[in-house]
Amino acid sequence: MSFATATSTATSVAALHIDGMTCQGCIAGVTRALKAVSGVAEVTVSLDDKCATVQYDDKQTAPAALIAVIEDAGFDARLLTNNGAVSS
């Protein structure tokens, strides 16, 4: 008898406000830093909106870790929303 095992990856989406980005190089740096985080699946960074949208596996990382890597890259960041819930 054989069994098929389905693995589900818990996927969350966080929107982060980022201060200090001034150019395409900044976008590249933030994108690179976020993609290096284990569990991050997709990153979109907007210079005009000063934000990043990050799709991630919530079993491997969390918004606080995403903010920490952005700050380590030299920018200020705060959580706007996580899975559609607005952060206060």
Secondary structure, 3 states (H helix, E strand, C coil): CCCCCCCCCCEEEEEEEEECCCCHHHHHHHHHHHHCCCCEEEEEEECCCCEEEEEEECCCCCHHHHHHHHHHCCCEEEEEEECCEECC
